Amino acid sequence: MKNRVTAGLLAILLGGLGIHKFYLNKPGIGLIYLLFCWTGIPAIIGLVEGVIMLTQSDEDFKNIQNLSEVVITNGGYSVKTLSNADELLKYKELYDAGAINQEEYEKKKQELL
């Protein structure tokens, strides 16, 4: 999982080159930053993004950046997206299967929305 502090520091120090975007697995945007680094605009945007990353919570960082983690299963790899929509879907499946009751489902739904 990507570290919020590392991403924030990369954005502040090397944001003009888009290094933080490459770190966050967003090479397309990183390439745009790199192409326009001569204008100075990506450096300003990187500075702002870095401050935002450093001041937000880890959970907000994870949700905003829509980060995913790699899960190793039986010698293969799969990607697990960490988003509120996926969490809600998981709880809906548990509710449909009867593993949790409606009250628990509604409580989790309110927390996630």
Backbone atoms as SQL, in Angstrom:
CREATE TABLE atoms (id INTEGER PRIMARY KEY, chain TEXT, resi INTEGER, resn TEXT, atom TEXT, x REAL, y REAL, z REAL);
INSERT INTO atoms VALUES
  (1, 'A', 1, 'MET', 'N', 0.841, -1.179, 0.000),
  (2, 'A', 1, 'MET', 'CA', 0.000, 0.000, 0.000),
  (3, 'A', 1, 'MET', 'C', 0.885, 1.242, 0.000),
  (4, 'A', 2, 'LYS', 'N', 0.499, 2.233, -0.723),
  (5, 'A', 2, 'LYS', 'CA', 1.271, 3.453, -0.855),
  (6, 'A', 2, 'LYS', 'C', 1.166, 4.284, 0.415),
  (7, 'A', 3, 'ASN', 'N', 2.274, 4.900, 0.775),
  (8, 'A', 3, 'ASN', 'CA', 2.359, 5.692, 1.992),
  (9, 'A', 3, 'ASN', 'C', 1.972, 7.135, 1.691),
  (10, 'A', 4, 'ARG', 'N', 1.097, 7.685, 2.502),
  (11, 'A', 4, 'ARG', 'CA', 0.602, 9.045, 2.325),
  (12, 'A', 4, 'ARG', 'C', 1.724, 10.070, 2.504),
  (13, 'A', 5, 'VAL', 'N', 2.557, 9.878, 3.499),
  (14, 'A', 5, 'VAL', 'CA', 3.631, 10.829, 3.775),
  (15, 'A', 5, 'VAL', 'C', 4.660, 10.817, 2.640),
  (16, 'A', 6, 'THR', 'N', 5.008, 9.634, 2.172),
  (17, 'A', 6, 'THR', 'CA', 5.953, 9.533, 1.052),
  (18, 'A', 6, 'THR', 'C', 5.392, 10.232, -0.186),
  (19, 'A', 7, 'ALA', 'N', 4.140, 9.977, -0.493),
  (20, 'A', 7, 'ALA', 'CA', 3.511, 10.611, -1.655),
  (21, 'A', 7, 'ALA', 'C', 3.473, 12.127, -1.489),
  (22, 'A', 8, 'GLY', 'N', 3.152, 12.593, -0.289),
  (23, 'A', 8, 'GLY', 'CA', 3.108, 14.032, -0.036),
  (24, 'A', 8, 'GLY', 'C', 4.466, 14.691, -0.185),
  (25, 'A', 9, 'LEU', 'N', 5.504, 14.050, 0.358),
  (26, 'A', 9, 'LEU', 'CA', 6.851, 14.613, 0.246),
  (27, 'A', 9, 'LEU', 'C', 7.350, 14.600, -1.195),
  (28, 'A', 10, 'LEU', 'N', 7.058, 13.524, -1.916),
  (29, 'A', 10, 'LEU', 'CA', 7.428, 13.477, -3.330),
  (30, 'A', 10, 'LEU', 'C', 6.725, 14.583, -4.112),
  (31, 'A', 11, 'ALA', 'N', 5.457, 14.829, -3.780),
  (32, 'A', 11, 'ALA', 'CA', 4.701, 15.876, -4.476),
  (33, 'A', 11, 'ALA', 'C', 5.298, 17.251, -4.198),
  (34, 'A', 12, 'ILE', 'N', 5.698, 17.491, -2.955),
  (35, 'A', 12, 'ILE', 'CA', 6.264, 18.794, -2.604),
  (36, 'A', 12, 'ILE', 'C', 7.652, 18.979, -3.224),
  (37, 'A', 13, 'LEU', 'N', 8.485, 17.949, -3.102),
  (38, 'A', 13, 'LEU', 'CA', 9.877, 18.077, -3.542),
  (39, 'A', 13, 'LEU', 'C', 10.073, 17.862, -5.042),
  (40, 'A', 14, 'LEU', 'N', 9.347, 16.898, -5.623),
  (41, 'A', 14, 'LEU', 'CA', 9.543, 16.543, -7.034),
  (42, 'A', 14, 'LEU', 'C', 8.244, 16.578, -7.836),
  (43, 'A', 15, 'GLY', 'N', 7.269, 17.305, -7.326),
  (44, 'A', 15, 'GLY', 'CA', 5.965, 17.367, -7.978),
  (45, 'A', 15, 'GLY', 'C', 6.002, 17.967, -9.363),
  (46, 'A', 16, 'GLY', 'N', 6.961, 18.849, -9.613),
  (47, 'A', 16, 'GLY', 'CA', 7.079, 19.462, -10.926),
  (48, 'A', 16, 'GLY', 'C', 7.417, 18.461, -12.015),
  (49, 'A', 17, 'LEU', 'N', 7.999, 17.333, -11.621),
  (50, 'A', 17, 'LEU', 'CA', 8.328, 16.275, -12.577),
  (51, 'A', 17, 'LEU', 'C', 7.295, 15.149, -12.565),
  (52, 'A', 18, 'GLY', 'N', 6.312, 15.245, -11.675),
  (53, 'A', 18, 'GLY', 'CA', 5.256, 14.233, -11.611),
  (54, 'A', 18, 'GLY', 'C', 5.662, 12.941, -10.931),
  (55, 'A', 19, 'ILE', 'N', 6.758, 12.964, -10.177),
  (56, 'A', 19, 'ILE', 'CA', 7.257, 11.749, -9.538),
  (57, 'A', 19, 'ILE', 'C', 6.212, 11.149, -8.607),
  (58, 'A', 20, 'HIS', 'N', 5.461, 11.985, -7.897),
  (59, 'A', 20, 'HIS', 'CA', 4.437, 11.471, -6.981),
  (60, 'A', 20, 'HIS', 'C', 3.335, 10.727, -7.736),
  (61, 'A', 21, 'LYS', 'N', 3.047, 11.130, -8.959),
  (62, 'A', 21, 'LYS', 'CA', 2.026, 10.437, -9.745),
  (63, 'A', 21, 'LYS', 'C', 2.517, 9.060, -10.186),
  (64, 'A', 22, 'PHE', 'N', 3.783, 8.977, -10.555),
  (65, 'A', 22, 'PHE', 'CA', 4.345, 7.671, -10.885),
  (66, 'A', 22, 'PHE', 'C', 4.325, 6.768, -9.647),
  (67, 'A', 23, 'TYR', 'N', 4.648, 7.327, -8.479),
  (68, 'A', 23, 'TYR', 'CA', 4.622, 6.577, -7.222),
  (69, 'A', 23, 'TYR', 'C', 3.218, 6.051, -6.925),
  (70, 'A', 24, 'LEU', 'N', 2.196, 6.836, -7.256),
  (71, 'A', 24, 'LEU', 'CA', 0.807, 6.453, -6.987),
  (72, 'A', 24, 'LEU', 'C', 0.195, 5.627, -8.123),
  (73, 'A', 25, 'ASN', 'N', 1.026, 5.083, -9.001),
  (74, 'A', 25, 'ASN', 'CA', 0.580, 4.244, -10.120),
  (75, 'A', 25, 'ASN', 'C', -0.354, 4.984, -11.074),
  (76, 'A', 26, 'LYS', 'N', -0.031, 6.234, -11.342),
  (77, 'A', 26, 'LYS', 'CA', -0.786, 7.041, -12.306),
  (78, 'A', 26, 'LYS', 'C', 0.200, 7.605, -13.333),
  (79, 'A', 27, 'PRO', 'N', 0.806, 6.700, -14.138),
  (80, 'A', 27, 'PRO', 'CA', 1.867, 7.152, -15.046),
  (81, 'A', 27, 'PRO', 'C', 1.391, 8.096, -16.147),
  (82, 'A', 28, 'GLY', 'N', 0.157, 8.009, -16.551),
  (83, 'A', 28, 'GLY', 'CA', -0.362, 8.911, -17.585),
  (84, 'A', 28, 'GLY', 'C', -0.333, 10.357, -17.124),
  (85, 'A', 29, 'ILE', 'N', -0.823, 10.597, -15.928),
  (86, 'A', 29, 'ILE', 'CA', -0.812, 11.952, -15.378),
  (87, 'A', 29, 'ILE', 'C', 0.625, 12.375, -15.087),
  (88, 'A', 30, 'GLY', 'N', 1.450, 11.414, -14.606),
  (89, 'A', 30, 'GLY', 'CA', 2.857, 11.710, -14.347),
  (90, 'A', 30, 'GLY', 'C', 3.574, 12.160, -15.602),
  (91, 'A', 31, 'LEU', 'N', 3.245, 11.541, -16.721),
  (92, 'A', 31, 'LEU', 'CA', 3.856, 11.913, -17.992),
  (93, 'A', 31, 'LEU', 'C', 3.445, 13.326, -18.412),
  (94, 'A', 32, 'ILE', 'N', 2.196, 13.678, -18.163),
  (95, 'A', 32, 'ILE', 'CA', 1.726, 15.034, -18.473),
  (96, 'A', 32, 'ILE', 'C', 2.495, 16.056, -17.631),
  (97, 'A', 33, 'TYR', 'N', 2.668, 15.753, -16.335),
  (98, 'A', 33, 'TYR', 'CA', 3.457, 16.644, -15.472),
  (99, 'A', 33, 'TYR', 'C', 4.865, 16.792, -16.035),
  (100, 'A', 34, 'LEU', 'N', 5.449, 15.670, -16.439),
  (101, 'A', 34, 'LEU', 'CA', 6.813, 15.679, -16.961),
  (102, 'A', 34, 'LEU', 'C', 6.919, 16.496, -18.258),
  (103, 'A', 35, 'LEU', 'N', 5.944, 16.364, -19.131),
  (104, 'A', 35, 'LEU', 'CA', 5.958, 17.105, -20.400),
  (105, 'A', 35, 'LEU', 'C', 5.830, 18.611, -20.203),
  (106, 'A', 36, 'PHE', 'N', 5.098, 19.016, -19.170),
  (107, 'A', 36, 'PHE', 'CA', 4.864, 20.432, -18.937),
  (108, 'A', 36, 'PHE', 'C', 5.681, 20.998, -17.782),
  (109, 'A', 37, 'CYS', 'N', 6.705, 20.255, -17.333),
  (110, 'A', 37, 'CYS', 'CA', 7.494, 20.699, -16.189),
  (111, 'A', 37, 'CYS', 'C', 8.189, 22.036, -16.458),
  (112, 'A', 38, 'TRP', 'N', 8.506, 22.339, -17.693),
  (113, 'A', 38, 'TRP', 'CA', 9.197, 23.573, -18.042),
  (114, 'A', 38, 'TRP', 'C', 8.355, 24.822, -17.779),
  (115, 'A', 39, 'THR', 'N', 7.026, 24.652, -17.662),
  (116, 'A', 39, 'THR', 'CA', 6.149, 25.805, -17.430),
  (117, 'A', 39, 'THR', 'C', 6.094, 26.211, -15.959),
  (118, 'A', 40, 'GLY', 'N', 6.424, 25.282, -15.078),
  (119, 'A', 40, 'GLY', 'CA', 6.344, 25.575, -13.642),
  (120, 'A', 40, 'GLY', 'C', 4.977, 25.285, -13.045),
  (121, 'A', 41, 'ILE', 'N', 3.984, 25.108, -13.883),
  (122, 'A', 41, 'ILE', 'CA', 2.627, 24.838, -13.395),
  (123, 'A', 41, 'ILE', 'C', 2.549, 23.513, -12.645),
  (124, 'A', 42, 'PRO', 'N', 3.140, 22.422, -13.149),
  (125, 'A', 42, 'PRO', 'CA', 3.094, 21.174, -12.388),
  (126, 'A', 42, 'PRO', 'C', 3.755, 21.289, -11.014),
  (127, 'A', 43, 'ALA', 'N', 4.766, 22.127, -10.882),
  (128, 'A', 43, 'ALA', 'CA', 5.415, 22.317, -9.584),
  (129, 'A', 43, 'ALA', 'C', 4.456, 22.952, -8.585),
  (130, 'A', 44, 'ILE', 'N', 3.698, 23.923, -9.037),
  (131, 'A', 44, 'ILE', 'CA', 2.716, 24.578, -8.163),
  (132, 'A', 44, 'ILE', 'C', 1.617, 23.590, -7.781),
  (133, 'A', 45, 'ILE', 'N', 1.116, 22.863, -8.756),
  (134, 'A', 45, 'ILE', 'CA', 0.071, 21.864, -8.492),
  (135, 'A', 45, 'ILE', 'C', 0.612, 20.784, -7.559),
  (136, 'A', 46, 'GLY', 'N', 1.850, 20.324, -7.794),
  (137, 'A', 46, 'GLY', 'CA', 2.464, 19.317, -6.940),
  (138, 'A', 46, 'GLY', 'C', 2.601, 19.795, -5.508),
  (139, 'A', 47, 'LEU', 'N', 2.977, 21.066, -5.325),
  (140, 'A', 47, 'LEU', 'CA', 3.085, 21.631, -3.985),
  (141, 'A', 47, 'LEU', 'C', 1.739, 21.600, -3.266),
  (142, 'A', 48, 'VAL', 'N', 0.697, 22.027, -3.958),
  (143, 'A', 48, 'VAL', 'CA', -0.653, 22.019, -3.371),
  (144, 'A', 48, 'VAL', 'C', -1.088, 20.587, -3.061),
  (145, 'A', 49, 'GLU', 'N', -0.873, 19.666, -4.006),
  (146, 'A', 49, 'GLU', 'CA', -1.243, 18.270, -3.779),
  (147, 'A', 49, 'GLU', 'C', -0.477, 17.677, -2.599),
  (148, 'A', 50, 'GLY', 'N', 0.790, 18.024, -2.480),
  (149, 'A', 50, 'GLY', 'CA', 1.599, 17.516, -1.374),
  (150, 'A', 50, 'GLY', 'C', 1.080, 17.975, -0.028),
  (151, 'A', 51, 'VAL', 'N', 0.729, 19.254, 0.068),
  (152, 'A', 51, 'VAL', 'CA', 0.186, 19.782, 1.324),
  (153, 'A', 51, 'VAL', 'C', -1.135, 19.093, 1.648),
  (154, 'A', 52, 'ILE', 'N', -1.970, 18.908, 0.643),
  (155, 'A', 52, 'ILE', 'CA', -3.254, 18.230, 0.865),
  (156, 'A', 52, 'ILE', 'C', -3.026, 16.805, 1.346),
  (157, 'A', 53, 'MET', 'N', -2.104, 16.084, 0.706),
  (158, 'A', 53, 'MET', 'CA', -1.834, 14.698, 1.098),
  (159, 'A', 53, 'MET', 'C', -1.320, 14.610, 2.527),
  (160, 'A', 54, 'LEU', 'N', -0.485, 15.543, 2.918),
  (161, 'A', 54, 'LEU', 'CA', 0.092, 15.505, 4.256),
  (162, 'A', 54, 'LEU', 'C', -0.906, 15.895, 5.346),
  (163, 'A', 55, 'THR', 'N', -1.950, 16.629, 4.975),
  (164, 'A', 55, 'THR', 'CA', -2.914, 17.074, 5.982),
  (165, 'A', 55, 'THR', 'C', -4.157, 16.197, 6.075),
  (166, 'A', 56, 'GLN', 'N', -4.355, 15.294, 5.138),
  (167, 'A', 56, 'GLN', 'CA', -5.543, 14.439, 5.184),
  (168, 'A', 56, 'GLN', 'C', -5.245, 13.140, 5.935),
  (169, 'A', 57, 'SER', 'N', -6.317, 12.470, 6.334),
  (170, 'A', 57, 'SER', 'CA', -6.154, 11.201, 7.044),
  (171, 'A', 57, 'SER', 'C', -5.758, 10.097, 6.064),
  (172, 'A', 58, 'ASP', 'N', -5.238, 9.006, 6.624),
  (173, 'A', 58, 'ASP', 'CA', -4.845, 7.878, 5.775),
  (174, 'A', 58, 'ASP', 'C', -6.038, 7.316, 5.017),
  (175, 'A', 59, 'GLU', 'N', -7.197, 7.258, 5.671),
  (176, 'A', 59, 'GLU', 'CA', -8.393, 6.717, 5.017),
  (177, 'A', 59, 'GLU', 'C', -8.845, 7.611, 3.872),
  (178, 'A', 60, 'ASP', 'N', -8.826, 8.924, 4.100),
  (179, 'A', 60, 'ASP', 'CA', -9.197, 9.852, 3.026),
  (180, 'A', 60, 'ASP', 'C', -8.222, 9.749, 1.863),
  (181, 'A', 61, 'PHE', 'N', -6.941, 9.641, 2.183),
  (182, 'A', 61, 'PHE', 'CA', -5.919, 9.495, 1.146),
  (183, 'A', 61, 'PHE', 'C', -6.183, 8.253, 0.316),
  (184, 'A', 62, 'LYS', 'N', -6.471, 7.150, 0.984),
  (185, 'A', 62, 'LYS', 'CA', -6.727, 5.884, 0.300),
  (186, 'A', 62, 'LYS', 'C', -7.949, 5.992, -0.607),
  (187, 'A', 63, 'ASN', 'N', -9.012, 6.620, -0.110),
  (188, 'A', 63, 'ASN', 'CA', -10.241, 6.738, -0.903),
  (189, 'A', 63, 'ASN', 'C', -10.087, 7.720, -2.060),
  (190, 'A', 64, 'ILE', 'N', -9.455, 8.851, -1.811),
  (191, 'A', 64, 'ILE', 'CA', -9.307, 9.862, -2.854),
  (192, 'A', 64, 'ILE', 'C', -8.388, 9.375, -3.964),
  (193, 'A', 65, 'GLN', 'N', -7.300, 8.745, -3.591),
  (194, 'A', 65, 'GLN', 'CA', -6.351, 8.264, -4.590),
  (195, 'A', 65, 'GLN', 'C', -6.818, 6.975, -5.245),
  (196, 'A', 66, 'ASN', 'N', -7.914, 6.372, -4.710),
  (197, 'A', 66, 'ASN', 'CA', -8.462, 5.127, -5.250),
  (198, 'A', 66, 'ASN', 'C', -7.356, 4.087, -5.417),
  (199, 'A', 67, 'LEU', 'N', -6.597, 3.936, -4.341),
  (200, 'A', 67, 'LEU', 'CA', -5.481, 3.010, -4.377),
  (201, 'A', 67, 'LEU', 'C', -5.967, 1.586, -4.314),
  (202, 'A', 68, 'SER', 'N', -5.164, 0.697, -4.797),
  (203, 'A', 68, 'SER', 'CA', -5.487, -0.716, -4.731),
  (204, 'A', 68, 'SER', 'C', -4.282, -1.442, -4.173),
  (205, 'A', 69, 'GLU', 'N', -4.512, -2.612, -3.639),
  (206, 'A', 69, 'GLU', 'CA', -3.415, -3.404, -3.119),
  (207, 'A', 69, 'GLU', 'C', -3.375, -4.736, -3.839),
  (208, 'A', 70, 'VAL', 'N', -2.199, -5.265, -3.987),
  (209, 'A', 70, 'VAL', 'CA', -2.029, -6.532, -4.672),
  (210, 'A', 70, 'VAL', 'C', -2.176, -7.651, -3.653),
  (211, 'A', 71, 'VAL', 'N', -2.998, -8.628, -3.981),
  (212, 'A', 71, 'VAL', 'CA', -3.229, -9.767, -3.109),
  (213, 'A', 71, 'VAL', 'C', -2.709, -11.012, -3.815),
  (214, 'A', 72, 'ILE', 'N', -1.888, -11.791, -3.117),
  (215, 'A', 72, 'ILE', 'CA', -1.351, -13.016, -3.701),
  (216, 'A', 72, 'ILE', 'C', -2.289, -14.164, -3.333),
  (217, 'A', 73, 'THR', 'N', -2.772, -14.865, -4.358),
  (218, 'A', 73, 'THR', 'CA', -3.675, -15.992, -4.126),
  (219, 'A', 73, 'THR', 'C', -3.210, -17.184, -4.939),
  (220, 'A', 74, 'ASN', 'N', -2.897, -18.272, -4.268),
  (221, 'A', 74, 'ASN', 'CA', -2.500, -19.522, -4.916),
  (222, 'A', 74, 'ASN', 'C', -1.465, -19.322, -6.023),
  (223, 'A', 75, 'GLY', 'N', -0.443, -18.549, -5.734),
  (224, 'A', 75, 'GLY', 'CA', 0.613, -18.342, -6.707),
  (225, 'A', 75, 'GLY', 'C', 0.294, -17.296, -7.761),
  (226, 'A', 76, 'GLY', 'N', -0.934, -16.814, -7.814),
  (227, 'A', 76, 'GLY', 'CA', -1.311, -15.788, -8.777),
  (228, 'A', 76, 'GLY', 'C', -1.482, -14.452, -8.080),
  (229, 'A', 77, 'TYR', 'N', -1.746, -13.445, -8.833),
  (230, 'A', 77, 'TYR', 'CA', -1.924, -12.118, -8.283),
  (231, 'A', 77, 'TYR', 'C', -3.295, -11.584, -8.677),
  (232, 'A', 78, 'SER', 'N', -3.887, -10.843, -7.772),
  (233, 'A', 78, 'SER', 'CA', -5.123, -10.149, -8.087),
  (234, 'A', 78, 'SER', 'C', -5.074, -8.784, -7.432),
  (235, 'A', 79, 'VAL', 'N', -5.884, -7.873, -7.919),
  (236, 'A', 79, 'VAL', 'CA', -5.897, -6.522, -7.381),
  (237, 'A', 79, 'VAL', 'C', -7.187, -6.319, -6.614),
  (238, 'A', 80, 'LYS', 'N', -7.059, -5.804, -5.406),
  (239, 'A', 80, 'LYS', 'CA', -8.212, -5.532, -4.562),
  (240, 'A', 80, 'LYS', 'C', -8.371, -4.017, -4.485),
  (241, 'A', 81, 'THR', 'N', -9.451, -3.497, -5.038),
  (242, 'A', 81, 'THR', 'CA', -9.696, -2.070, -5.002),
  (243, 'A', 81, 'THR', 'C', -10.248, -1.694, -3.636),
  (244, 'A', 82, 'LEU', 'N', -9.713, -0.649, -3.088),
  (245, 'A', 82, 'LEU', 'CA', -10.114, -0.198, -1.774),
  (246, 'A', 82, 'LEU', 'C', -11.006, 1.033, -1.919),
  (247, 'A', 83, 'SER', 'N', -12.295, 0.815, -2.087),
  (248, 'A', 83, 'SER', 'CA', -13.200, 1.947, -2.217),
  (249, 'A', 83, 'SER', 'C', -14.469, 1.675, -1.422),
  (250, 'A', 84, 'ASN', 'N', -15.207, 2.735, -1.148),
  (251, 'A', 84, 'ASN', 'CA', -16.456, 2.601, -0.400),
  (252, 'A', 84, 'ASN', 'C', -17.482, 1.780, -1.168),
  (253, 'A', 85, 'ALA', 'N', -17.485, 1.908, -2.487),
  (254, 'A', 85, 'ALA', 'CA', -18.440, 1.146, -3.298),
  (255, 'A', 85, 'ALA', 'C', -18.200, -0.352, -3.147),
  (256, 'A', 86, 'ASP', 'N', -16.929, -0.756, -3.148),
  (257, 'A', 86, 'ASP', 'CA', -16.613, -2.174, -2.984),
  (258, 'A', 86, 'ASP', 'C', -16.982, -2.667, -1.596),
  (259, 'A', 87, 'GLU', 'N', -16.730, -1.836, -0.596),
  (260, 'A', 87, 'GLU', 'CA', -17.085, -2.211, 0.774),
  (261, 'A', 87, 'GLU', 'C', -18.601, -2.382, 0.898),
  (262, 'A', 88, 'LEU', 'N', -19.343, -1.452, 0.311),
  (263, 'A', 88, 'LEU', 'CA', -20.800, -1.527, 0.372),
  (264, 'A', 88, 'LEU', 'C', -21.309, -2.773, -0.330),
  (265, 'A', 89, 'LEU', 'N', -20.717, -3.102, -1.466),
  (266, 'A', 89, 'LEU', 'CA', -21.086, -4.311, -2.199),
  (267, 'A', 89, 'LEU', 'C', -20.817, -5.555, -1.361),
  (268, 'A', 90, 'LYS', 'N', -19.694, -5.561, -0.661),
  (269, 'A', 90, 'LYS', 'CA', -19.349, -6.690, 0.203),
  (270, 'A', 90, 'LYS', 'C', -20.399, -6.874, 1.299),
  (271, 'A', 91, 'TYR', 'N', -20.802, -5.758, 1.917),
  (272, 'A', 91, 'TYR', 'CA', -21.807, -5.853, 2.974),
  (273, 'A', 91, 'TYR', 'C', -23.179, -6.237, 2.423),
  (274, 'A', 92, 'LYS', 'N', -23.493, -5.794, 1.207),
  (275, 'A', 92, 'LYS', 'CA', -24.762, -6.185, 0.576),
  (276, 'A', 92, 'LYS', 'C', -24.789, -7.687, 0.329),
  (277, 'A', 93, 'GLU', 'N', -23.662, -8.241, -0.117),
  (278, 'A', 93, 'GLU', 'CA', -23.579, -9.684, -0.336),
  (279, 'A', 93, 'GLU', 'C', -23.728, -10.450, 0.980),
  (280, 'A', 94, 'LEU', 'N', -23.130, -9.931, 2.042),
  (281, 'A', 94, 'LEU', 'CA', -23.281, -10.562, 3.356),
  (282, 'A', 94, 'LEU', 'C', -24.733, -10.498, 3.828),
  (283, 'A', 95, 'TYR', 'N', -25.381, -9.369, 3.572),
  (284, 'A', 95, 'TYR', 'CA', -26.783, -9.222, 3.953),
  (285, 'A', 95, 'TYR', 'C', -27.662, -10.192, 3.156),
  (286, 'A', 96, 'ASP', 'N', -27.431, -10.268, 1.838),
  (287, 'A', 96, 'ASP', 'CA', -28.214, -11.177, 0.991),
  (288, 'A', 96, 'ASP', 'C', -28.005, -12.639, 1.379),
  (289, 'A', 97, 'ALA', 'N', -26.802, -12.960, 1.852),
  (290, 'A', 97, 'ALA', 'CA', -26.507, -14.334, 2.251),
  (291, 'A', 97, 'ALA', 'C', -27.031, -14.646, 3.657),
  (292, 'A', 98, 'GLY', 'N', -27.491, -13.616, 4.377),
  (293, 'A', 98, 'GLY', 'CA', -28.013, -13.829, 5.715),
  (294, 'A', 98, 'GLY', 'C', -26.948, -13.812, 6.797),
  (295, 'A', 99, 'ALA', 'N', -25.740, -13.410, 6.449),
  (296, 'A', 99, 'ALA', 'CA', -24.655, -13.388, 7.435),
  (297, 'A', 99, 'ALA', 'C', -24.777, -12.197, 8.387),
  (298, 'A', 100, 'ILE', 'N', -25.393, -11.107, 7.928),
  (299, 'A', 100, 'ILE', 'CA', -25.652, -9.955, 8.790),
  (300, 'A', 100, 'ILE', 'C', -27.114, -9.567, 8.638),
  (301, 'A', 101, 'ASN', 'N', -27.645, -8.908, 9.652),
  (302, 'A', 101, 'ASN', 'CA', -29.047, -8.502, 9.579),
  (303, 'A', 101, 'ASN', 'C', -29.182, -7.122, 8.953),
  (304, 'A', 102, 'GLN', 'N', -30.419, -6.696, 8.737),
  (305, 'A', 102, 'GLN', 'CA', -30.674, -5.435, 8.048),
  (306, 'A', 102, 'GLN', 'C', -30.130, -4.247, 8.831),
  (307, 'A', 103, 'GLU', 'N', -30.232, -4.304, 10.149),
  (308, 'A', 103, 'GLU', 'CA', -29.746, -3.210, 10.980),
  (309, 'A', 103, 'GLU', 'C', -28.225, -3.018, 10.817),
  (310, 'A', 104, 'GLU', 'N', -27.496, -4.127, 10.806),
  (311, 'A', 104, 'GLU', 'CA', -26.044, -4.058, 10.627),
  (312, 'A', 104, 'GLU', 'C', -25.695, -3.521, 9.237),
  (313, 'A', 105, 'TYR', 'N', -26.441, -3.993, 8.237),
  (314, 'A', 105, 'TYR', 'CA', -26.207, -3.534, 6.869),
  (315, 'A', 105, 'TYR', 'C', -26.463, -2.030, 6.743),
  (316, 'A', 106, 'GLU', 'N', -27.576, -1.559, 7.286),
  (317, 'A', 106, 'GLU', 'CA', -27.915, -0.139, 7.201),
  (318, 'A', 106, 'GLU', 'C', -26.896, 0.713, 7.950),
  (319, 'A', 107, 'LYS', 'N', -26.400, 0.218, 9.075),
  (320, 'A', 107, 'LYS', 'CA', -25.397, 0.943, 9.841),
  (321, 'A', 107, 'LYS', 'C', -24.114, 1.112, 9.022),
  (322, 'A', 108, 'LYS', 'N', -23.648, 0.025, 8.406),
  (323, 'A', 108, 'LYS', 'CA', -22.447, 0.086, 7.588),
  (324, 'A', 108, 'LYS', 'C', -22.668, 0.973, 6.356),
  (325, 'A', 109, 'LYS', 'N', -23.851, 0.900, 5.783),
  (326, 'A', 109, 'LYS', 'CA', -24.183, 1.706, 4.618),
  (327, 'A', 109, 'LYS', 'C', -24.096, 3.202, 4.960),
  (328, 'A', 110, 'GLN', 'N', -24.637, 3.577, 6.116),
  (329, 'A', 110, 'GLN', 'CA', -24.574, 4.970, 6.546),
  (330, 'A', 110, 'GLN', 'C', -23.137, 5.412, 6.796),
  (331, 'A', 111, 'GLU', 'N', -22.304, 4.526, 7.353),
  (332, 'A', 111, 'GLU', 'CA', -20.901, 4.846, 7.611),
  (333, 'A', 111, 'GLU', 'C', -20.142, 5.092, 6.302),
  (334, 'A', 112, 'LEU', 'N', -20.431, 4.267, 5.313),
  (335, 'A', 112, 'LEU', 'CA', -19.699, 4.349, 4.047),
  (336, 'A', 112, 'LEU', 'C', -20.186, 5.482, 3.154),
  (337, 'A', 113, 'LEU', 'N', -21.453, 5.853, 3.283),
  (338, 'A', 113, 'LEU', 'CA', -21.988, 6.946, 2.443),
  (339, 'A', 113, 'LEU', 'C', -21.881, 8.209, 3.211);
